[in-house]
Amino acid sequence: MDTLKYKRVLLKLSGEALANGADGLYNYSFLESVVSEIRRCLDIGAEIAVVVGGGNIWRGRQGGGMDRVRADKMGMLATVMNSIALQDAFLSSGTDARILTAVDIQGVGERFERDKALRYLRKGKLVIFGAGTGSPYFTTDTTALLRACEISADAALFAKNIDGVYTRDPKIHSDAVRLDKITYDEIISGRLGVIDLTAATFGLENKMKIVLFGLSDPANIYRAITGESIGTLLTV
């Protein structure tokens, strides 16, 4: 049996990753593959909480002339929709998954409480955090690092549409090189944009490791949690 490098993790999934090129909001076969890999991690003793973005449904900046606060609230609701889709996939696979939301949404999930989240994690349940921080202006990147610190995670795993941090934009520059490791200071000073600056500053202040990797192959989740060298490690 493989051993865990990180026992308790916060896994950040992008909303776009759940769509994975599908015409609709979700690529269900891909979602099943993601769930299968997370179950593999749970089976070897990992404790996993998930923050899922809402970009496949709505981003606050899509609001155009809308009031920013209202537009961001729509984004929070989008993350709740994705949380329900993710929960359904886990329950269908036989894994108990609980949704904890940052705002009260009766009948959908329970209100987030740190002690409750820790209790579920210790019992081997998959915990899904919905509705972001519950406040506008904060992205789900920031939410992920906030929750990671609150649950005392060993690391935050960021599964994105890009497989790491590059020296230059790899979509534009063919000579771009993926970095194995980078510091928060380099992210912030270079304004690299792989995570938002508020999240980067929070991660730096709280010394939270991030492993950023691509979700094109869902098995990367298992590889990351068992310590295989993939993606880019963000450190203090």
Secondary structure, 3 states (H helix, E strand, C coil): CCCCCCCEEEEEECHHHHHCCCCCCCCHHHHHHHHHHHHHHHHCCCEEEEEECCCCCCCHHHHCCCCHHHHHHHHHHHHHHHHHHHHHHHHHCCCCEEEEECCCCCCCCEECCHHHHHHHHHCCCEEEEECCCCCCCCCHHHHHHHHHHHCCCCEEEEEECCCCEECCCCCCCCCCCEECEEEHHHHHHHCCCCCCHHHHHHHHHCCCCEEEEECCCCHHHHHHHCCCCCCEEEEC
